[in-house]
Amino acid sequence: MSDKSELLTTYKQAAREVADLYAAMPTVTSVVIGGSLARSFVDKNSDIEMYVYYENTLPSEEQIKDILHKLHAPLTRSKKVHWYHSAWGYHTFFRYNGIKFELGYRDVHETYVRMKDFFSEFSLPKHGIHDTPFGHYESGVARCISECVILFDKKDKLRDLKKYVADYPHSQIKANTYNYYIRDAKTILQVKAKYAAVRNDTYNFNACIARAIRSLVIALFTVNNTFYPGDKWNGEYISKFEHKPVNFESRIEGIIHGSFVSVTQKKQAYKQLLELANEVSDT
């Protein structure tokens, strides 16, 4: 058995043991694995990302503390059992069997409404943008639902959600996403990166290149008819894409690992990236 296979087996077993305790709660409808473990991208630095879907009532602090006590699992990252962020909602962070867990809570009915709003209106997220315009935190949630591994689903709520998000592109999401991000990448390169290069402003140039690459990658996901999952593990997805410029990965890596010291080097880099952007447009 390979090291990765052993790691996957260990992580999935730990996730199952945590899920068993959460599933015993009457208001919990579903427990799923998300993140890198659901995608089998896990490595020794990975944590376990899980989601507990509930109806109407969030699991109480007392209920969660009881689970952590049974697991002998100390809190990590935050001393709060109900850690809250406006973009990500409620989470509990803990360590079990030496593995870090990031466990989020979602109201299953609110999540369905959230996805329905996203598909119908392509609106900004209601709970925080987290640096991704046009609701691409919502896109990450849709991808999370589509890729998650269901451990418990008492009323088939998650199976229904999976079916709902399976239809991509839905409404105007593909067109709006592509148009916004390909335009953003080209504008950044043709205006901001160009003048940062002329001024030899290294700090600004690096920021422009990073943003342009990110926008270009998001556009490439839409070309391949898939929701953008967030910034992690993009290379694993892109390596399997059917529609992309020739040698896309190696050309991006060449730009990222290149030297941007002189004005000439900066000009070469932004022109190479602009050429890639034009090729994505023609894909």
C-alpha distance (Angstrom), angle and dihedral (degrees) to the residues before:
residue distance angle dihedral
M1 . . .
S2 3.83 . .
D3 3.79 122.8 .
K4 3.81 90.1 -111.4
S5 3.81 92.1 51.3
E6 3.79 91.0 50.3
L7 3.80 90.2 48.2
L8 3.81 91.8 50.4
T9 3.80 91.5 49.1
T10 3.81 92.5 49.2
Y11 3.79 93.7 47.0
K12 3.81 94.8 46.1
Q13 3.80 91.4 49.8
A14 3.80 91.5 51.6
A15 3.82 90.3 48.2
R16 3.79 91.1 50.7
E17 3.81 92.0 52.4
V18 3.80 91.0 51.8
A19 3.81 91.5 45.4
D20 3.81 92.5 52.7
L21 3.80 91.1 62.6
Y22 3.79 95.9 45.0
A23 3.80 92.4 46.6
A24 3.82 89.5 60.2
M25 3.81 90.2 69.3
P26 3.82 111.1 100.2
T27 3.83 95.1 -137.6
V28 3.82 93.8 49.7
T29 3.81 111.6 96.2
S30 3.79 102.3 174.3
V31 3.79 142.0 11.8
V32 3.79 120.0 -163.2
I33 3.80 141.9 175.1
G34 3.79 115.5 -125.0
G35 3.77 137.8 168.0
S36 3.78 124.8 43.2
L37 3.80 94.3 -20.8
A38 3.82 92.3 58.4
R39 3.81 88.4 51.0
S40 3.84 93.5 44.1
F41 3.81 89.4 -122.1
V42 3.79 91.8 122.7
D43 3.80 121.4 140.6
K44 3.81 133.8 172.2
N45 3.82 90.8 -82.1
S46 3.81 94.2 53.8
D47 3.76 125.5 109.5
I48 3.80 123.6 -155.3
E49 3.78 115.5 -99.7
M50 3.79 114.3 -159.0
Y51 3.80 136.0 168.8
V52 3.77 128.6 -150.1
Y53 3.81 113.0 -157.5
Y54 3.79 116.1 -158.0
E55 3.79 139.6 175.9
N56 3.80 116.9 -116.3
T57 3.82 99.1 -43.4
L58 3.80 123.2 72.4
P59 3.83 112.2 -139.1
S60 3.79 105.5 -94.2
E61 3.78 125.1 -115.9
E62 3.81 88.9 -112.6
Q63 3.81 92.3 54.0
I64 3.79 91.7 48.4
K65 3.80 93.1 46.5
D66 3.80 88.6 52.6
I67 3.82 90.3 53.8
L68 3.80 92.3 47.8
H69 3.81 89.8 48.9
K70 3.82 91.4 52.7
L71 3.79 90.3 49.0
H72 3.82 93.8 43.9
A73 3.78 84.2 -128.7
P74 3.83 118.0 157.3
L75 3.79 121.4 -150.5
T76 3.80 117.3 -103.8
R77 3.81 134.6 -167.7
S78 3.80 91.7 12.4
K79 3.78 135.5 31.3
K80 3.80 88.9 -143.5
V81 3.80 116.3 98.4
H82 3.81 88.3 -158.1
W83 3.81 100.1 44.5
Y84 3.82 108.5 -179.1
H85 3.79 135.2 -161.5
S86 3.80 123.4 173.7
A87 3.83 92.4 -129.2
W88 3.80 99.9 39.0
G89 3.81 103.3 31.8
Y90 3.82 124.1 -147.7
H91 3.79 121.0 -9.6
T92 3.79 140.1 169.5
F93 3.80 119.0 -150.2
F94 3.80 119.1 -160.4
R95 3.80 144.9 143.2
Y96 3.79 122.6 -117.4
N97 3.80 125.1 177.1
G98 3.79 88.4 -9.0
I99 3.82 92.6 -56.3
K100 3.80 123.5 115.5
F101 3.81 116.1 -127.7
E102 3.79 128.2 -157.3
L103 3.79 105.4 -167.5
G104 3.80 120.5 -176.0
Y105 3.80 130.1 -167.9
R106 3.80 124.9 -140.5
D107 3.77 131.3 179.5
V108 3.79 101.3 -128.5
H109 3.82 94.6 -144.6
E110 3.82 93.7 46.7
T111 3.80 89.6 49.0
Y112 3.79 91.2 54.3
V113 3.82 91.0 50.0
R114 3.80 89.6 46.9
M115 3.80 92.2 54.3
K116 3.79 91.2 44.8
D117 3.82 90.4 53.5
F118 3.79 91.4 47.1
F119 3.79 93.4 50.6
S120 3.79 95.7 44.3
E121 3.79 101.2 40.0
F122 3.81 106.3 18.6
S123 3.79 84.7 -138.7
L124 3.76 131.6 170.8
P125 3.82 112.3 -92.9
K126 3.78 114.9 -90.2
H127 3.81 95.7 -139.0
G128 3.81 102.7 50.1
I129 3.76 137.0 -47.0
H130 3.84 98.9 -123.8
D131 3.82 92.6 -155.9
T132 3.79 96.3 -58.8
P133 3.81 115.0 109.4
F134 3.78 121.8 -147.6
G135 3.76 95.0 32.3
H136 3.75 102.3 -67.4
Y137 3.73 91.1 152.9
E138 3.79 81.7 65.1
S139 3.79 88.6 50.6
G140 3.80 88.2 54.7
V141 3.80 90.4 51.9
A142 3.82 90.3 51.0
R143 3.80 90.1 50.1
C144 3.81 90.7 47.0
I145 3.81 90.7 53.7
S146 3.80 93.2 47.0
E147 3.82 93.6 49.1
C148 3.80 101.9 35.7
V149 3.79 120.5 117.6
I150 3.81 110.2 -128.1
L151 3.79 114.2 -136.2
F152 3.82 96.9 169.1
D153 3.79 129.3 10.7
K154 3.78 108.9 165.7
K155 3.80 97.7 179.1
D156 3.81 100.9 22.7
K157 3.81 89.4 -108.3
L158 3.80 93.5 138.3
R159 3.78 92.9 45.5
D160 3.80 88.0 55.0
L161 3.82 90.9 49.0
K162 3.79 90.9 49.2
K163 3.80 90.4 53.5
Y164 3.79 90.7 48.9
V165 3.83 95.4 53.6
A166 3.81 94.1 40.0
D167 3.81 93.3 85.4
Y168 3.81 105.7 85.0
P169 2.95 127.6 -161.5
H170 3.79 92.7 39.9
S171 3.80 119.7 -177.3
Q172 3.82 110.6 -39.7
I173 3.80 96.7 -28.3
K174 3.79 95.9 109.5
A175 3.82 95.8 46.0
N176 3.79 94.9 43.2
T177 3.80 93.7 45.9
Y178 3.78 94.5 46.9
N179 3.81 95.3 44.7
Y180 3.80 93.5 48.5
Y181 3.78 97.7 47.2
I182 3.80 100.9 38.6
R183 3.79 88.5 50.1
D184 3.81 90.5 47.0
A185 3.82 92.0 51.6
K186 3.79 93.8 48.4
T187 3.80 94.5 44.6
I188 3.80 92.1 49.9
L189 3.79 90.8 50.2
Q190 3.80 98.9 41.4
V191 3.80 95.3 45.0
K192 3.79 117.1 15.7
A193 3.83 100.7 29.6
K194 3.81 91.9 41.9
Y195 3.79 93.9 54.8
A196 3.80 92.8 40.1
A197 3.81 86.3 56.5
V198 3.81 93.2 48.3
R199 3.82 90.0 50.5
N200 3.83 90.7 42.8
D201 3.82 87.4 -128.5
T202 3.81 99.3 164.6
Y203 3.80 97.5 -176.2
N204 3.78 94.5 50.9
F205 3.80 92.3 41.5
N206 3.80 93.4 54.4
A207 3.82 90.8 48.8
C208 3.82 90.8 50.3
I209 3.80 93.6 48.9
A210 3.82 92.3 49.2
R211 3.81 92.1 50.4
A212 3.79 93.1 45.5
I213 3.81 92.1 51.3
R214 3.79 91.3 49.1
S215 3.81 93.0 50.2
L216 3.80 90.8 45.7
V217 3.81 91.1 51.9
I218 3.82 91.9 50.5
A219 3.82 89.2 51.1
L220 3.81 89.6 50.4
F221 3.81 90.9 54.9
T222 3.80 89.9 55.8
V223 3.81 91.2 49.3
N224 3.80 86.3 57.9
N225 3.82 92.5 49.3
T226 3.76 97.7 -114.7
F227 3.79 137.3 118.5
Y228 3.77 116.0 -104.6
P229 3.83 105.5 -110.6
G230 3.80 99.2 -159.0
D231 3.78 130.5 -91.1
K232 3.81 101.1 -57.0
W233 3.81 123.7 97.4
N234 3.82 94.5 -2.6
G235 3.80 90.1 148.6
E236 3.80 91.5 60.1
Y237 3.79 90.3 57.0
I238 3.80 97.1 40.7
S239 3.81 91.9 51.9
K240 3.82 87.5 64.2
F241 3.82 97.3 43.6
E242 3.79 116.8 119.4
H243 3.80 95.6 -158.5
K244 3.81 115.7 56.2
P245 3.80 139.8 109.5
V246 3.79 116.1 -80.4
N247 3.82 111.5 -83.6
F248 3.81 90.1 -0.3
E249 3.81 95.2 159.2
S250 3.80 97.2 47.4
R251 3.80 91.9 45.7
I252 3.81 92.1 50.7
E253 3.81 90.4 47.7
G254 3.79 90.2 49.2
I255 3.80 89.8 55.8
I256 3.81 94.4 44.0
H257 3.80 93.4 48.7
G258 3.79 94.2 39.8
S259 3.77 126.1 107.4
F260 3.80 117.2 -103.2
V261 3.81 98.2 -175.0
S262 3.78 103.5 116.4
V263 3.79 131.4 46.1
T264 3.82 89.4 -113.7
Q265 3.81 92.6 53.4
K266 3.79 91.3 49.2
K267 3.80 92.1 49.9
Q268 3.79 91.4 49.8
A269 3.80 91.7 50.4
Y270 3.80 97.3 51.0
K271 3.81 91.8 44.1
Q272 3.81 90.7 51.7
L273 3.78 90.8 50.1
L274 3.80 92.1 46.5
E275 3.80 88.6 52.9
L276 3.82 88.6 53.7
A277 3.80 90.4 49.6
N278 3.80 90.5 52.8
E279 3.80 89.9 49.7
V280 3.81 91.1 51.7
S281 3.81 86.8 53.4
D282 3.80 89.3 54.6
T283 3.84 94.8 45.3
